[in-house]
């Protein structure tokens, strides 16, 4: 079967001529909806006939209204059920579907048949005549048939255009959904790769420090081991959850910086600040750690006297604002700058994938060091 015909015959895809008007597309296809739509369409036809008669100077009587309503409703519902029977038959007899669903059948044969049968039923109901002799009023019948064919053909083209637009819209939506899913999978893979790159290196250096401190400073070695355990516990918990919170990420940062402070001694001072309400907000995992690592690696470690790093998170004007500020060498001073590595690039890529254009990341250069501002919409953060 032709895929286009097969798509038209799928259950739940019955179209009605009124669907050419966007207002009527909000209701899903159903038997009751189609019956109601046909009644509305018949009422529109009745109104048009009455207005045309008034324009021609004819007097409108209740008898005339009753006759017009009878003819319109019977012809309209005859066509309604002829289409329904044709579509049902095409679904059950797929071999006949190409013939039954042909535009000439739907746009010419069925409208003419509906006019004849509906006209016969209306005359029979109003006059008691059981049969309509077309030869008695063949000009009127031909005229009505031509008008109906023209209207039916226009409606057919409009419905097909509407159907095509809806199919294209669904295909675009599915394609975009696939792209978004692939982007999320890519960012997840990048997150795992980032963790795989960072954690072994960090673990190696930290464990080396622990081993070197065991004999000469056992208390410090124990404390560093405890902070390492806390760091690993927090990162493991975060890796098992699809979503994290600001508090989760700040806890990881605090453990990370405390371990580095033990390793760097007085060369490193740090502060992590956020209130309880801000800590409870959702935040995508591993957005902050690359920023802090950049500040340490490219700002504070190359500086002989070290410095200070501050990580703060606040809510302002309905947005989550996070600032990572250090007093290191400054952005672009060291040969391997923070902006040239993969850390910021990964963060920017993940921000784009998660928040679109709603997230902002800016790099500022105060008198000493570097300040990185991250601004996220709270509503979007809640959907992470």
C-alpha positions as CSV (number, residue, x, y, z in Angstrom):
1,X,0.0,0.0,0.0
2,X,1.1,3.5,-0.7
3,X,2.7,4.9,2.5
4,X,0.6,8.1,2.1
5,X,-2.6,6.1,2.0
6,X,-1.5,3.9,4.9
7,X,-0.8,7.1,7.0
8,X,-4.3,8.4,6.2
9,X,-5.9,5.1,7.4
10,X,-4.2,4.8,10.7
11,X,-6.6,4.7,13.6
12,X,-7.0,8.1,15.3
13,X,-6.0,10.0,12.2
14,X,-9.5,10.8,10.8
15,X,-9.6,14.3,9.4
16,X,-12.5,16.6,9.1
17,X,-12.9,19.6,6.7
18,X,-13.1,22.0,9.6
19,X,-9.6,21.1,10.5
20,X,-8.4,23.5,7.8
21,X,-9.2,26.2,10.4
22,X,-6.5,26.2,13.1
23,X,-9.1,26.8,15.9
24,X,-10.6,23.3,15.3
25,X,-7.3,21.5,15.4
26,X,-7.1,21.6,19.2
27,X,-9.5,18.6,19.6
28,X,-8.2,15.1,18.9
29,X,-10.1,13.1,16.2
30,X,-13.0,11.1,17.6
31,X,-16.5,10.0,16.5
32,X,-18.3,12.5,18.7
33,X,-16.0,15.3,17.6
34,X,-16.5,14.6,13.9
35,X,-20.3,14.4,14.4
36,X,-20.2,17.8,16.1
37,X,-18.0,19.3,13.4
38,X,-20.4,18.1,10.7
39,X,-23.2,19.8,12.5
40,X,-21.2,23.1,12.7
41,X,-20.4,22.8,9.0
42,X,-24.1,22.3,8.2
43,X,-25.0,25.3,10.3
44,X,-22.4,27.4,8.4
45,X,-24.0,26.2,5.1
46,X,-27.5,27.1,6.3
47,X,-26.3,30.6,7.4
48,X,-24.6,31.2,4.0
49,X,-27.8,30.2,2.1
50,X,-30.0,32.4,4.3
51,X,-27.7,35.4,3.9
52,X,-27.5,34.8,0.1
53,X,-31.3,34.7,0.0
54,X,-31.6,37.9,2.0
55,X,-29.1,39.5,-0.4
56,X,-31.3,38.4,-3.3
57,X,-34.3,40.1,-1.7
58,X,-36.1,36.8,-0.8
59,X,-38.3,36.7,2.3
60,X,-37.1,34.3,5.0
61,X,-39.9,32.2,6.6
62,X,-39.8,29.5,9.2
63,X,-40.9,27.0,6.6
64,X,-38.0,28.0,4.3
65,X,-35.5,27.7,7.2
66,X,-36.9,24.3,8.1
67,X,-36.5,23.1,4.4
68,X,-33.0,24.6,4.1
69,X,-32.0,23.0,7.4
70,X,-33.4,19.6,6.4
71,X,-31.6,19.6,3.0
72,X,-28.3,20.8,4.5
73,X,-28.3,18.4,7.4
74,X,-29.3,15.3,5.4
75,X,-26.8,16.1,2.6
76,X,-24.1,16.9,5.1
77,X,-24.5,13.8,7.3
78,X,-25.0,11.6,4.2
79,X,-21.6,12.8,3.0
80,X,-20.2,12.4,6.6
81,X,-21.2,8.7,6.7
82,X,-20.3,8.0,3.1
83,X,-16.8,9.1,3.9
84,X,-16.8,7.1,7.1
85,X,-18.0,3.9,5.3
86,X,-15.4,4.4,2.6
87,X,-12.5,4.9,5.1
88,X,-13.7,1.9,7.1
89,X,-13.9,-0.3,4.0
90,X,-10.5,0.9,2.9
91,X,-9.1,-0.1,6.3
92,X,-10.6,-3.6,6.2
93,X,-10.0,-4.2,2.4
94,X,-6.6,-2.9,1.8
95,X,-6.6,-4.1,-1.8
96,X,-9.4,-1.6,-2.5
97,X,-7.7,1.2,-0.5
98,X,-6.0,2.8,-3.6
99,X,-9.3,3.0,-5.4
100,X,-11.4,4.1,-2.4
101,X,-8.9,6.7,-1.2
102,X,-8.2,8.1,-4.7
103,X,-8.8,11.9,-5.0
104,X,-11.4,11.4,-7.7
105,X,-13.3,9.1,-5.4
106,X,-13.1,11.4,-2.4
107,X,-13.4,14.7,-4.2
108,X,-15.9,13.9,-7.0
109,X,-17.8,10.6,-6.7
110,X,-18.6,10.8,-3.0
111,X,-19.8,14.4,-3.0
112,X,-22.1,13.7,-6.0
113,X,-23.5,10.6,-4.4
114,X,-24.0,12.5,-1.1
115,X,-25.9,15.2,-2.9
116,X,-28.2,12.7,-4.6
117,X,-28.8,10.5,-1.6
118,X,-29.2,13.4,0.8
119,X,-31.5,15.2,-1.7
120,X,-33.7,12.1,-2.0
121,X,-33.9,11.7,1.7
122,X,-34.8,15.4,2.2
123,X,-37.5,15.3,-0.5
124,X,-38.9,12.0,0.9
125,X,-39.1,13.5,4.4
126,X,-40.7,16.8,3.3
127,X,-43.0,15.7,0.6
128,X,-43.5,11.9,1.0
129,X,-41.9,11.3,-2.4
130,X,-39.8,8.1,-2.2
131,X,-37.8,8.7,-5.3
132,X,-36.2,11.7,-7.0
133,X,-36.4,11.9,-10.8
134,X,-33.3,13.8,-11.7
135,X,-34.6,14.5,-15.2
136,X,-37.2,16.8,-13.6
137,X,-34.6,19.1,-12.2
138,X,-31.3,18.0,-13.8
139,X,-30.0,21.5,-14.3
140,X,-30.3,22.1,-10.5
141,X,-28.7,18.8,-9.8
142,X,-25.8,19.4,-12.1
143,X,-25.3,22.9,-10.7
144,X,-25.4,21.6,-7.1
145,X,-23.0,18.8,-8.1
146,X,-20.5,21.1,-9.7
147,X,-20.6,23.5,-6.7
148,X,-20.2,20.5,-4.3
149,X,-17.3,19.1,-6.3
150,X,-15.5,22.4,-6.4
151,X,-16.0,22.9,-2.6
152,X,-15.1,19.2,-2.0
153,X,-11.9,19.5,-4.1
154,X,-10.9,22.7,-2.3
155,X,-11.5,21.1,1.0
156,X,-9.5,18.0,-0.1
157,X,-6.5,20.1,-1.1
158,X,-6.8,22.1,2.2
159,X,-7.0,19.0,4.3
160,X,-4.1,17.4,2.4
161,X,-2.0,20.5,3.0
162,X,-3.0,20.6,6.6
163,X,-2.1,16.9,6.9
164,X,1.2,17.4,5.2
165,X,2.1,20.3,7.5
166,X,1.2,18.3,10.6
167,X,3.2,15.3,9.4
168,X,6.2,17.6,8.7
169,X,5.7,19.3,12.1
170,X,5.7,15.9,13.8
171,X,8.7,14.8,11.8
172,X,10.6,18.0,12.8
173,X,9.6,17.5,16.4
174,X,10.8,13.9,16.4
175,X,14.0,14.9,14.7
176,X,14.6,17.7,17.2
177,X,13.8,15.2,20.0
178,X,16.4,12.8,18.6
179,X,18.9,15.6,18.3
180,X,18.3,16.7,21.9
181,X,18.5,13.1,23.1
182,X,21.8,12.6,21.2
183,X,23.1,15.9,22.6
184,X,22.2,14.8,26.2
185,X,23.9,11.4,25.6
186,X,26.9,13.2,24.2
187,X,27.1,15.5,27.2
188,X,26.7,12.5,29.5
189,X,29.5,10.7,27.8
190,X,31.7,13.8,28.0
191,X,30.8,14.1,31.7
192,X,31.9,10.5,32.3
193,X,35.0,11.0,30.2
194,X,35.8,14.1,32.2
195,X,35.4,12.3,35.5
196,X,37.6,9.4,34.2
197,X,40.3,12.0,33.3
198,X,40.1,14.0,36.5
199,X,39.6,11.4,39.3
200,X,42.6,9.1,38.6
201,X,45.0,12.0,38.3
202,X,43.6,13.6,41.5
203,X,43.6,10.3,43.3
204,X,47.2,9.5,42.4
205,X,48.5,12.9,43.6
206,X,46.4,12.8,46.8
207,X,47.4,9.2,47.7
208,X,51.0,10.0,47.0
209,X,50.7,12.9,49.6
210,X,49.0,10.5,52.1
211,X,51.8,8.0,51.8
212,X,54.5,10.7,52.3
213,X,52.7,12.0,55.4
214,X,51.9,8.7,57.1
215,X,55.2,8.5,59.1
216,X,56.1,12.1,59.7
217,X,52.5,13.6,60.1
218,X,50.1,10.7,60.7
219,X,47.3,13.0,61.9
220,X,47.4,15.1,58.7
221,X,47.6,11.9,56.7
222,X,44.5,10.6,58.5
223,X,42.6,13.9,58.0
224,X,43.5,14.0,54.3
225,X,42.3,10.4,53.9
226,X,39.0,11.3,55.6
227,X,38.5,14.2,53.2
228,X,39.4,12.0,50.3
229,X,36.8,9.5,51.4
230,X,34.2,12.4,51.7
231,X,35.2,13.6,48.2
232,X,34.8,10.1,46.7
233,X,31.5,9.5,48.5
234,X,30.0,12.8,47.2
235,X,31.2,12.2,43.6
236,X,30.0,8.6,43.7
237,X,26.5,9.7,44.9
238,X,26.4,12.4,42.3
239,X,27.3,10.0,39.5
240,X,24.4,7.7,40.4
241,X,21.8,10.5,40.3
242,X,20.6,12.1,37.1
243,X,20.3,15.4,38.9
244,X,22.4,17.1,41.6
245,X,21.9,20.1,43.7
246,X,24.0,23.2,44.4
247,X,24.7,21.8,47.8
248,X,26.0,18.5,46.3
249,X,28.3,20.3,44.0
250,X,29.6,22.7,46.7
251,X,30.3,19.7,49.0
252,X,32.4,18.1,46.3
253,X,34.2,21.4,45.8
254,X,34.8,21.9,49.5
255,X,36.4,18.4,49.9
256,X,38.4,19.0,46.8
257,X,39.7,22.4,48.0
258,X,40.4,21.1,51.5
259,X,42.6,18.3,50.1
260,X,44.5,20.8,47.9
261,X,44.9,23.1,50.9
262,X,46.6,20.2,52.8
263,X,48.8,19.6,49.8
264,X,49.6,23.3,49.1
265,X,49.8,24.5,52.7
266,X,49.6,28.2,53.3
267,X,49.8,28.8,49.5
268,X,46.0,28.1,49.3
269,X,43.1,29.7,51.1
270,X,39.5,29.1,50.1
271,X,35.9,29.9,50.9
272,X,32.7,28.2,49.8
273,X,29.6,30.3,50.5
274,X,25.8,29.7,49.8
275,X,22.7,29.8,52.0
276,X,20.5,26.7,52.6
277,X,17.8,27.8,50.1
278,X,20.4,28.2,47.3
279,X,22.1,24.9,48.2
280,X,18.7,23.1,47.7
281,X,18.4,24.3,44.1
282,X,19.0,21.7,41.3
283,X,22.2,21.9,39.3
284,X,23.7,19.7,36.6
285,X,26.7,17.6,38.0
286,X,30.3,18.6,37.2
287,X,29.6,22.1,36.1
288,X,31.6,23.8,38.9
289,X,34.5,21.5,39.3
290,X,36.2,22.3,36.0
291,X,36.0,26.0,36.8
292,X,37.6,25.5,40.2
293,X,40.2,23.2,38.7
294,X,41.1,25.8,36.1
295,X,41.4,28.4,38.8
296,X,43.8,26.2,40.7
297,X,45.8,24.8,37.8
298,X,46.2,28.0,35.7
299,X,45.9,30.7,38.4
300,X,47.1,29.7,41.8
301,X,49.5,26.7,41.4
302,X,51.8,28.6,38.9
303,X,51.9,31.6,41.4
304,X,54.8,31.2,43.8
305,X,53.0,32.7,46.8
306,X,49.7,31.0,45.9
307,X,46.5,32.9,46.7
308,X,42.8,32.6,47.5
309,X,39.8,31.1,45.7
310,X,36.2,31.9,46.5
311,X,33.2,30.0,45.3
312,X,29.8,31.6,46.0
313,X,26.2,30.9,44.9
314,X,23.3,33.3,45.3
315,X,19.8,33.8,43.8
316,X,19.3,37.2,42.2
317,X,16.4,38.3,40.0
318,X,15.1,34.8,39.5
319,X,18.5,33.4,38.4
320,X,21.1,31.3,40.1
321,X,24.4,33.2,40.0
322,X,27.6,31.3,40.8
323,X,31.0,33.1,41.0
324,X,34.4,31.4,41.0
325,X,37.1,34.0,41.8
326,X,40.8,33.5,42.4
327,X,43.7,35.8,43.1
328,X,46.1,33.9,40.9
329,X,48.1,35.0,37.9
330,X,45.1,36.0,35.9
331,X,43.4,34.8,32.7
332,X,45.9,34.4,29.8
333,X,49.0,35.2,31.8
334,X,50.3,31.6,32.1
335,X,51.2,29.9,28.8
336,X,48.5,27.2,29.4
337,X,45.6,29.5,30.2
338,X,42.2,28.5,31.5
339,X,40.5,29.5,28.3
340,X,42.6,27.5,26.0
341,X,42.0,24.1,27.7
342,X,39.1,21.7,27.5
343,X,37.6,22.6,30.9
344,X,35.8,25.8,29.9
345,X,34.9,24.4,26.4
346,X,33.3,21.4,28.1
347,X,31.4,23.6,30.5
348,X,30.2,25.9,27.7
349,X,29.1,22.9,25.6
350,X,27.1,21.4,28.4
351,X,25.5,24.7,29.3
352,X,24.4,25.1,25.7
353,X,23.0,21.5,25.6
354,X,21.1,21.8,28.9
355,X,20.0,25.5,29.1
356,X,20.2,26.7,25.5
357,X,20.7,30.4,25.2
358,X,19.4,31.0,28.8
359,X,22.7,30.3,30.5
360,X,25.6,32.8,30.6
361,X,29.2,32.3,31.4
362,X,31.5,35.3,31.5
363,X,35.2,35.7,32.4
364,X,36.3,38.9,34.1
365,X,39.8,40.1,35.1
366,X,39.9,42.1,38.3
367,X,43.1,43.7,39.6
368,X,44.4,40.3,40.6
369,X,43.4,36.9,39.3
370,X,40.3,35.8,37.4
371,X,36.5,35.9,38.1
372,X,34.2,33.5,36.3
373,X,30.5,34.2,36.5
374,X,27.9,31.6,35.8
375,X,24.3,32.7,35.5
376,X,21.5,30.0,35.1
377,X,17.7,30.3,35.0
378,X,16.2,28.7,38.1
379,X,13.2,27.3,36.3
380,X,15.5,25.6,33.7
381,X,17.7,24.4,36.6
382,X,14.8,22.7,38.1
383,X,14.2,20.7,34.9
384,X,17.8,19.5,34.7
